Amino acid sequence: MKIDTQGDARDVLRPECTVHVVLPAYNEEGSLPPLLSRLERLSAELPSRLVVWVVDDGSHDQTPEIARHGAGDLDVRLLQHPANKGLGQALNTGIHAVLDAAGENDIAVVMDSDDTHDVNLIKIMRQRVDAGAHIVIASRFVAGGDDSTAPAFRRLLSRGAFWVFRILFPLVGVKDFTSGYRAYHVSLLRPAAAHWGERLVEERGFACMVELLLKLRHWHPTIEEVPLVLRYDRKAGQSKLKLGRTILQYINLAIRDRVAPPPSRMTHSKPIVPVYSHKVAS
């Protein structure tokens, strides 16, 4: 991909796109209203159309009703699982729904629905995609990132996963393998979804974020990270992460990825992404 590194990413000449925000949600009635309000305010600032996909994963509270009610003029679309299937399957449902509706220039952003992620990072992520990135990760482990408000066991798990996956699967530009906040160019997701179908995300739990990253690496994406200050102090409900179960998921994922044949042996392995060029100053 040809990228002019001179100038501001905001000056990229790029076809109009839609930013699709996928929110997997399970019993998030306390966190979803403020998050949707923040996204509504953001939508007025973005140069792109913003569509929010709330994937209700069998909630027992008011989560689906809150999504139906929406927030002002924000375009909110509700997808529902009749029973809880886990974060991974909610992610899978959301991505496939976006791909059914998205154009080739669109961006898919996945973030947590517990209001711990700064929605304003979407503006920076879009700029990075405009400048040539296929994946942009909101990272706790780059300069400016911070997760000090998170419980100690979550911080320990994410750092342990970083070292393990960095050794087993070194990916250029990746420090935060487990971050649930990312932006993907649709043209990268499409060939992966075409290859794996409904198996694009097989993990049910938190290991799904690493799984998707490992599968997409076969298309040789350009990956960048932007600093994330995690706002765990805004979380309204209890953590749904189970430490022992998640560790086992990471181990099983690493083994499965090692023995599975990469799709690059079967299909083309380059993402098809349009080339954008910067405006030339007069």
C-alpha angles and dihedrals in degrees: 000000000000113000129175105219093196119099136012122318087229088070094061113128101230134160114253112276141184122233110218114200115201115203115186103202134189117171094336100145091130097049104033100071096056091042093053090047090053090049091050091055090046092052090064090056100045121093086217134069111260123215122182121206112196110196106200105204099202097298120188095204135060096291096116093045091051090051091050091051091050124180121285112295094344112131102236121175122190124217117183139202111201089218135022110277100169136256094289095057092044088053091048092051092049096049094049091048090052092049090052090055104030132099123225093260095052129112128220116210119191118196139158118269094217093089094245094119125080107239091203089074086074089075091055093044091053090052091051091050089048088054093054111279118136094195127024117191124200097224132199091194104061126083108292094022121119138176100172092127092062122095115269094246092056092049091049092049095049092049093047090050089050093058096042096048093039088060097040099037111020107195121185111243097014126118100140105058095166102047112131092205115083144137122221130190107236092228088064094049095048100067091043091051090046090054100044101026111186088355092069086107114023101161115094098201140045093303087077091088092059091043093056092047092051092049094048092050089077088073090057097238125191104242127195134177131216123194117268123198101201112219099204088154088073094057109119101192138041123282115267093201115114108202101207094042092048093050090053090049090054091050093048091046093053091050094046093049091051094055099037117096111245116243089234087080091058108032142017111295105201123097115237105228125161117246115240125195130206123247113260113235114235 
